[in-house]
Amino acid sequence: MRLVSWNINSLRMRLDLLRRLVKEEQPDVVCLQEIKVQDSEFPEDALKAMGYPHILRHGMKSYNGVAILSRLPFLAKDPQNWCDKGDSRHGRVVLGGDLDLQNFYVPAGGDVPDPKKNVKFAHKLQFLDEMQGYFKTRRNKKRSVMVGDLNIAPLEHDVWSHKQLLKIVSHTPVEVEKLTGIKTAGKWVDAVRHFVPENEKLFSWWSYRSPDWTRNDRGRRLDHIWVTPDLQKDLKQARIRRDMRSWKQPSDHVAVILDFAD
């Protein structure tokens, strides 16, 4: 099985880019974040035409939203209502009868890493706390995969400059601590770092503000795929499609791809 996770930053705007990605990678399951479309305007027919008859969507107008597209049948599960906001940041399905797949879009958190001065950062920290509590209750769950734009680059080499970004939202110690707590609570394995050493720079996001992202290469690894330990033996390959950042009218995120052995 090939699994793709991608913050598409507007599904309708980048539908052709999704077609290209699907044509080149032929994924069995695609998890999208920040689809920015309400369910009534969701392009379901176009996605089915790409070969995905099984679709889960949780959208809202102009903001947020997640979707799971699958060639394989699944059982849809109710999403959590994180922080009592109902802002479409979570989708969950069970594939093949017992493979639990969860797709997250964690709040970005704004620009000021102080919950007293920035309500967006306070929201992000609350969301992370709720995720930790949620996965603590599922501690013994097996055959689980968690993907998404988690909006945190936890490791030193998940950012272009560890020292310069310690006070920048997405790499602050409090965010990293909370994400580590989630990882511990769910007994998660970082599937991408399973293949790529932690001392190697690895990014999945580059700001639109950079005039030449390839030259500066000031990226962050905000997009993740985690698996439970029992699936670690089935991991075959992981890649980040860095080249997608150079596509015409790209998302600021690129796709993360994980292959499971047959």
Residue pairs with C-beta under 8 A, 6 or more apart in sequence:
1 28
1 29
1 72
1 259
1 260
2 25
2 26
2 27
2 28
2 29
2 257
2 258
2 259
2 260
3 27
3 28
3 29
3 30
3 31
3 101
3 145
3 147
3 225
3 257
3 258
3 259
3 260
4 21
4 25
4 27
4 29
4 30
4 31
4 255
4 256
4 257
4 258
5 30
5 31
5 33
5 103
5 147
5 148
5 149
5 223
5 224
5 225
5 255
5 256
5 258
6 18
6 21
6 30
6 31
6 32
6 33
6 223
6 251
6 253
6 254
6 255
6 256
7 32
7 33
7 34
7 105
7 149
7 205
7 222
7 223
7 251
7 252
7 253
8 14
8 17
8 18
8 32
8 33
8 34
8 35
8 251
8 253
9 34
9 36
9 251
9 252
9 253
10 34
10 35
10 36
10 37
10 251
11 18
11 32
11 35
11 36
11 37
11 42
11 43
11 65
11 67
12 36
12 37
12 41
12 43
13 36
13 249
14 249
14 250
14 251
15 43
15 46
17 244
17 247
17 249
17 250
17 251
18 30
18 32
18 50
19 50
20 247
21 27
21 241
21 244
21 255
22 30
22 50
22 51
25 241
25 255
25 257
27 257
28 70
28 71
28 72
29 68
29 69
29 70
29 71
29 72
29 95
29 101
30 52
30 67
30 68
30 69
30 70
31 66
31 67
31 68
31 69
31 91
31 101
31 103
31 147
31 148
32 66
32 67
32 68
32 69
32 103
33 65
33 66
33 103
33 104
33 105
33 148
33 149
34 64
34 65
34 105
34 149
35 42
35 57
35 59
35 64
35 65
35 66
35 67
36 59
36 62
36 63
36 64
36 65
37 43
37 59
37 61
37 65
38 59
38 60
38 61
39 57
39 58
39 59
42 57
42 59
42 67
44 55
44 57
47 55
47 69
48 55
50 69
51 71
52 69
52 70
52 71
53 71
54 69
54 70
54 71
54 72
54 73
54 74
55 67
55 68
55 69
55 70
56 67
56 68
56 74
56 76
56 91
56 93
57 65
57 66
57 67
57 68
57 91
58 65
58 66
58 67
58 79
58 88
58 90
58 91
59 65
59 66
59 67
59 88
60 87
60 88
63 87
64 87
64 88
64 89
64 105
65 88
65 105
66 88
66 89
66 90
66 91
66 103
66 104
66 105
66 148
67 91
67 103
68 74
68 91
68 93
68 101
68 103
70 93
70 95
72 95
72 96
73 95
74 93
74 94
74 95
74 101
75 93
75 94
75 97
76 92
76 93
77 92
77 93
77 94
78 92
79 88
79 90
79 91
79 92
80 90
80 130
80 134
82 89
82 90
82 127
82 130
82 131
83 123
83 126
83 127
83 130
85 123
88 105
89 104
89 105
89 106
89 107
89 127
90 102
90 103
90 104
90 105
91 102
91 103
92 100
92 101
92 102
92 103
93 101
94 100
94 101
95 101
98 143
99 143
99 144
99 145
100 141
100 143
100 144
100 145
101 144
101 145
101 146
101 147
102 144
102 145
102 146
102 147
102 148
103 147
103 148
104 131
104 146
104 147
104 148
104 149
104 150
105 148
105 149
105 151
106 124
106 127
106 128
106 131
106 148
106 149
106 150
106 151
106 152
107 120
107 123
107 124
107 127
107 151
108 120
108 124
108 151
108 169
108 170
109 118
109 120
109 121
109 123
109 124
109 125
109 151
109 169
109 170
109 175
110 118
110 119
110 120
110 121
110 124
110 169
111 118
111 169
112 118
112 121
112 169
113 121
113 167
113 168
113 169
113 172
113 174
113 175
114 121
115 121
115 122
115 125
116 122
121 169
124 151
124 169
124 175
125 174
125 175
125 178
128 175
128 178
128 179
128 181
128 182
129 178
131 182
132 178
132 181
132 182
132 185
133 185
135 182
135 185
135 186
135 188
136 185
138 144
138 186
139 185
139 186
139 187
141 186
141 228
142 228
142 230
143 228
143 230
143 231
144 186
144 227
144 228
144 231
145 225
145 226
145 227
145 228
145 231
146 186
146 188
146 224
146 225
146 226
146 227
147 224
147 225
147 226
147 256
148 223
148 224
149 222
149 223
149 253
150 179
150 222
150 223
150 224
151 170
151 222
152 170
152 171
152 175
152 176
152 179
152 222
153 159
153 165
153 170
153 171
153 220
153 221
153 222
154 171
154 176
154 179
154 180
155 193
155 198
155 221
156 162
156 198
157 198
157 199
157 200
157 201
157 202
158 171
158 202
158 203
158 220
158 221
159 165
159 170
159 171
159 203
159 219
159 220
159 221
160 201
160 203
160 216
160 217
160 218
160 219
160 220
161 218
162 171
165 171
165 220
166 172
166 173
169 175
170 220
170 222
171 220
182 188
183 190
183 226
186 226
186 228
187 228
187 229
188 226
188 227
188 228
189 226
189 227
189 228
189 229
189 231
189 232
190 224
190 225
190 226
191 225
191 226
191 227
191 235
191 238
191 258
192 202
192 221
192 224
192 225
192 238
192 240
192 256
192 258
193 202
194 232
194 235
194 238
195 235
195 237
195 238
196 202
196 238
202 221
202 240
203 217
203 219
203 220
203 221
203 240
203 242
204 219
204 220
204 221
204 222
204 223
204 240
204 253
204 254
204 256
205 219
205 220
205 221
205 222
205 223
205 252
205 253
205 254
206 213
206 217
206 218
206 219
206 220
206 245
206 252
207 213
207 218
207 252
208 252
210 216
210 218
213 219
213 245
214 246
221 240
222 253
223 240
223 253
223 254
223 256
224 256
225 238
225 256
225 258
227 235
231 260
234 260
234 261
235 258
235 259
235 260
235 261
236 259
236 260
236 261
237 257
237 258
237 259
238 256
238 257
238 258
238 259
239 256
239 257
240 254
240 255
240 256
240 257
241 254
241 255
241 256
241 257
242 254
243 254
244 250
244 251
244 254
244 255
245 252
245 254
